[in-house]
Amino acid sequence: MNIDSLFSHIDQKPESGILYIVGTPIGNLYDISLRALNTLKNVSLVACEDTRQTKKIMNKYSIKNNLISFNMHNSIKKIPIIINQLKKGDSIALVSDAGMPSICDPGENLVREVKLNKLKTICIPGPCAALTALVSSGLESSKFIFEGFLPKKQNERNKILFDISKNTKTTIIYESPHRINKFLVELKNFCGGEREIQLYRELTKKFEEHMGNNINEVIENIKDKEIIGEITVLIRGINHSKNQDINLIILKNELNELINAGLNLSSASKYLAKKNGVPKNIIYNLY
């Protein structure tokens, strides 16, 4: 597809010294705006998470431009170079492999540095897996919590999973295919198997798949499947009264574990009270 035919009536050149944050497709290459294509065609330089992925878009629309890699492995080195180019007057487009840059990628750090250097950013909006899944889910979408990818350290994961178990808003999680089974088991341990969730994979692609109802059902559906593609998981928030009941069950289990490990009741209650922001006497009386 020749981009020149699309832009025969457009004459909007990028401004010098500006970082353009450009949203790109999350799967379907047709999900890209004319404005985004025009920007990729005319900026001085395109900074890509992976040049091979960006070339798929460039080739699809017959765009030729200068590409450099910008990812989690080289961002510390590349940020000063990009800042220097912007100061010289170059216009630069920032793109990720899919979706909006700065969400779960080092683009966040680049944008912060651009702002600290009193330089300008302009966002060319595009697809986002979290929002695409949210508006398709039927779960509450006016208020939600986005956690992105959970940390790898178990104590940090447990803290977020505990927070999810008591959230009253919809929670959105990104997960990789080889860790999804572990995550769902962890989620079940904290939220119970009946908590409603929606799981999305291969969003916007030909074989887009939605799975839902509750955690038990999703675990059963995927246990023998070969899962490919990044996954977006949405978890229904809990109502306040039920939230309190489940919190107390979780706290009671933690209290019993600490006592079984050798702590006395007073010390275990004091520790959990400080950790969870709950009065010590409430936890003490759970035993």
Secondary structure, 3 states (H helix, E strand, C coil): CCHHHHCCCCCCCCCCCEEEEECECCCCCCCCCHHHHHHHHHCCEEEECCHHHHHHHHHHCCCCCCEEECCCCCHHHHHHHHHHHHHCCCCEEEECCCECCCCCCCHHHHHHHHHHCCCEEEEECCCCHHHHHHHHHCCCCCCEEEEEECCCCHHHHHHHHHHHHHCCCEEEEEECCCCHHHHHHHHHHHHCCCCCEEEEECCCCCCCEEEECCHHHHHHHHCCCCCCCCEEEEECCCCHHHHHHHHHHHHHHHHHHHHHCCCCHHHHHHHHHHHHCCCHHHHHCCC
